[in-house]
Amino acid sequence: MRSARKIDLFKELTLKTFFGKVRLIVIFIVVALISISSVSAVASAKDTIVLKSVTPFPRNNPFNLLCIPEFIKMVERKSNGQLKINWLGGPEVIQTFDQAGSLKRGTVDMILFFPFGYLKPYIPWAQARELTRFLPWEEREIGLFDRWDEVIREKVNAKNLGSPSSVAGIRVFSNRKITKIDDFKGLKIRTMPAYTPFIEALGANAITMPPTEIYTAVQRGVVDAFCWADYALPGWGWQEVTKYRISPPFFQILAASLVNLDKFNSLPKELQAVLENSMEVMEGIAATKLLMTQEDEWKVMQAAGMEELVLPPADAKKFLDLAYERTWEWIIKNAPVYGPQFKELISQK
């Protein structure tokens, strides 16, 4: 059983990293302690259960590599081989935006990493997840995690294990020079459902496409800019065709690790606990690895010729205010019951 002190120490160290961008190697020690004490191994080996899983991005994408391989190994180890995760691959197996439907129907058992915004066809207010000012372990403490889990069970027929990514904001990356908020007007910006109301409020044209199509779209001028997390861009090679990174970032990139609910319920309780506790540990590992990688990735982008453009303070405030205000307006309009509930929960901070 984890001690309260371990939770407090981990939270304290991670928050310092989040706000100060300090390289805190000691977090790994804390995570290791949590791992040892919180995930108990299953007592005896029985028949092996295999979960067929996919990811929306190709297997070697940095987001996948934050913690997915370690998570798969941990689940097998802590279950004494009773539970294995067969990672079939990414969009080459099932197209990115078809994966949630496949999970709901039970065609696959699990999506290891899935951005919340991609759940919009089933949960119209899903983008509210990325408006949170809380870190994943804080959401567990205040009950927000449980509330999201209830909704995902109802709407997607899935169990949410946790968030295998966090603490990275979203940025606009552009081939057009943007030095003030009015420069967004008329731009063609690749976005995803979570950011569309905000992008349109800027006067830009929002275009939705899978990440696998962004390189060619930017290279050919199909889009002038694209929204992406402040992480993992070099893994796609987009720095080769992109000139500018725009500051400030907005929102928080968060994903879900989802298991088909019928499959999850069919598992013995001790194997359900292995999945849940392993992902809770991996939340901390992924957040730490992400923060420690961001500076190195920016150096790669700069070496490719990318520049950072920082909006003036007044424009930056207007930019961020618009991001949150317009997105909440859209959420509440399209989800008049759930929208206000989640805004109240998410806005506690």
C-alpha positions, -999 to +999 in steps of 0.1 A: +000+000+000+014+034-009+020+058+019+006+093+019+041+106+021+051+089-012+021+104-030+028+139-016+065+137-025+058+126-060+032+153-065+055+179-051+084+170-073+064+166-104+046+199-099+080+216-096+091+200-128+059+210-145+061+247-136+099+251-135+110+226-162+137+213-138+153+179-145+143+159-115+159+125-118+147+117-083+112+114-096+122+081-111+132+069-076+098+079-062+080+062-091+100+031-085+090+031-048+054+035-058+057+007-083+071-017-058+045-010-032+014-004-052+013-031-078+011-066-063+019-096-083-008-122-089-001-152-067-001-181-092+000-185-129-031-199-147-042-198-183-029-168-202-054-141-212-043-120-242-057-085-249-056-074-285-045-037-286-038-009-310-026+027-309-037+056-331-001+065-340+025+042-356+043+019-333+076+039-331+059+073-324+074+090-293+040+093-276+037+055-277+073+051-264+067+073-233+055+043-214+036+017-235+064-009-239+071-006-201+034-009-194+031-040-214+060-056-197+048-046-162+014-060-168+028-094-178+053-094-150+029-084-123+003-109-135+029-137-135+022-142-172-016-146-167-023-114-187-005-103-218-011-074-242-006-081-279+001-047-295-010-053-330+002-019-343-012+015-352-033+030-380-021+004-405-042-021-385-073+001-378-075+037-391-070+062-363-105+076-362-121+041-365-104+028-334-129+040-308-157+023-327-137-009-330-131-008-292-168-002-284-178-032-306-151-054-291-132-059-324-101-050-304-098-053-266-077-022-259-064+011-272-032+017-253-030+055-260-059+075-273-062+113-273-095+124-256-104+146-284-107+116-307-137+104-286-158+134-297-181+113-319-192+094-287-186+121-261-194+156-276-177+173-246-146+151-247-124+181-254-131+194-219-106+168-207-078+189-222-090+221-205-081+207-171-056+225-149-050+194-129-024+167-133-036+131-136-029+121-101-046+152-088-077+142-108-077+109-090-076+126-056-106+149-063-128+124-080-126+138-115-109+106-128-139+086-116-164+109-132-147+106-166-145+068-162-183+067-156-189+086-188-165+065-209-181+034-196-215+046-206-207+062-240-178+041-253-184+008-235-148+011-222-129+012-190-104+041-187-072+029-170-055+063-169-036+090-188-003+077-204+006+113-213+002+147-196+020+180-188+026+190-224+007+220-238-006+223-274+011+247-298+005+260-333+033+253-356+032+274-388+048+282-421+033+317-420+048+343-397+025+350-368+035+379-346+001+391-334-033+375-330-048+389-361-022+370-382-042+338-376-071+351-398-076+332-430-049+306-422-056+269-430-048+251-398-048+214-392-066+208-360-085+181-341-120+183-328-109+195-293-094+227-308-117+234-337-140+260-320-109+280-308-092+279-342-124+291-359-127+318-333-093+331-344-107+335-379-087+306-393-100+276-413-100+244-392-090+212-411-091+178-395-068+150-407-049+121-391-013+129-379+000+106-406-011+131-433+004+162-417+038+161-433+026+160-468-002+185-461+024+210-448+049+203-475+024+208-503+007+239-487-026+221-481-024+236-446-005+267-435-001+255-399-010+227-376-018+221-339+003+196-320+016+189-285+047+205-273+063+171-276+071+144-302+072+166-332+107+154-344+094+119-343+072+127-372+099+147-391+077+178-393+105+201-384+118+195-419+089+213-435+078+238-407+093+272-400+078+285-368+067+274-333+042+298-318+041+307-281+023+305-258+010+269-257-026+262-247-045+234-230-029+202-219-024+171-241-041+142-224-048+107-236-067+077-223-057+041-221-090+022-227-101-014-224-134-027-238-157-028-208-171-063-215-135-076-218-124-058-186-154-070-166-146-106-177-111-104-162-106-117-126-105-089-101-068-093-095-060-089-132-082-058-133-061-044-105-029-052-123-040-031-153-053-002-132-023+000-109+003-005-136-012+024-156-013+046-125+024+041-121+030+047-158+013+081-156+042+094-135+069+078-156+054+092-188+050+127-174+086+127-162+101+113-194+081+139-215+094+168-195+129+157-197+128+152-234+112+186-244+144+207-243+163+181-264+135+180-290+135+218-293+172+217-301+165+193-329+138+216-343+161+246-340+189+227-358+164+221-387+158+259-389+126+263-369+122+296-350+100+305-320+076+334-324+062+347-291+029+367-291+031+400-273+017+399-237-017+414-246-022+392-276-010+362-256-036+368-230-063+373-256-052+341-273-054+320-241-087+336-230-102+329-263-090+293-263-107+285-230-138+307-234-148+296-269-141+259-261-163+260-230-190+278-249-190+251-276-190+223-250-219+237-230-239+244-261-235+208-274-237+192-240-260+213-219-263+187-191-227+174-189-209+205-200-216+227-169-210+197-146-175+191-160-167+228-162-174+231-124-152+200-117-124+210-140-124+247-129-118+240-092-082+251-095 
